[in-house]
Amino acid sequence: MMMHTRNIYNGFVSGKLTAASKFCNDLPIWTKLDQFGDHYLVRFGWAILYTASYLFIINHFDLSYFWLLLLPIHYLMGPIQGAVVNWCGHKYGYQNYDNGDHSHNSEPWGIFLLGELFQNNHHKYPTSANFAKKWFEFDPSFQILRLLDRLKIIHLIPA
């Protein structure tokens, strides 16, 4: 399932696939940032940065080089975090909407994951950039998106 999803995402980045128009409302457009983040040199650069950070800490604090065995966790953190969020967002929490699925919101934990655990809200409003819908829900990622929009780094499409 993860590889299938990865292939779909790569199809969107490469332009081989386009999203249906119903999924394109009220979403940020950041073509240059997507191209930058998807470039293999950027990914390789992050791996070098993680490795250099580990080596600096190991040498600075006179630690064992066995700490380098933790590097794969950093390299795989993105895909693993995505799988955990998706799993938890369909198993634990509360539902604001009866979407006919098992999606849940997991507030207050969603704040720590920058709004990623508002799965029930996301399934109800899949094109919304703001996943928070109730007065007690807060989506920090949406606030970041609003700032990036004001700085003209991205463009939020109004609802």
Secondary structure, DSSP 8 states (H G I E B T S, - for coil): -HHHHHHHHHHHHHTS----GGG-TT-EE-HHHHHHHHSHHHHHHHHHHHHHHHHHHHHHTT--GGGGGGHHHHHTHHHHHHHHHHHHTTTSSB-SS--SS---B-TTHHHHTTTTTBHHHHHHSTT-S----STT---HHHHHHHHHHHTTSSEE---
